[in-house]
Amino acid sequence: MTTQQFDFLLEKVAPLIQKQDTIMREALTPRIKLLMALKFLATGDNYLSLSEAFRVSRSSICVLLKDVLDAIYEVLEEYIQVPSTIEQWSKVQQDFKNNWQFPFCCGALDGKHVVIENPPHGSWDFYNYKGTYSVVLFAIVDAHYRFLYIDVGTNGRMNDASIFKKSKFCKSLQEDELGLPNKGVFIGDDAFPLTTRILKPYSRHDALSRKEKIFHYRLSRARRIVENALA
């Protein structure tokens, strides 16, 4: 995150997280609160580590982190929006064609496991194939690594295709409510089903024709956009 991006975000969230000073103590500044929240998101530091780094009590951090994260979600919600018109989708398609030589693509989709501690009574619901506990961040991004849609919080035991299937986006896609161009498609990996609106790489890599190899290469290259965005 650049200094300019931090200052922009601080200006947005400051009115929502600013607290008044009391006769007992001065309130933490929005800047310090935002720095703690961003460090928590970037590193996954526990409350003890944050407390030692910023000299703030763990009980205070427990409360303020939720407030700051809720504020970030509120002020940035407008920046993650699914296109709603053919013109907007066509712009996404044009960017994929220009940048990655993959026409008609309206977005790349994938999921990422976010490691957590097993919640109380979580049982095996959050235990994933990697041998850790997690929740899944499912996302669709455009050709510039910008998020068009996110779905976060599903337990890590579910695979990407199942998470996509239960999402509001999938329901809108199936019912043709997204305003997509006639040939608009999304691209994903082998975990997703092959449909008229979703393309994925060839499951077999041998004995491909020259055209199939070119298609496979270009789809895989365009699909890596979402992997890089989630990295």
Helices and strands as residue ranges (DSSP letters): H 3-17, H 30-43, H 47-54, H 58-76, G 77-79, H 86-100, E 105-115, E 134-141, E 147-155, H 160-166, H 168-174, E 185-187, E 198-199, H 210-230
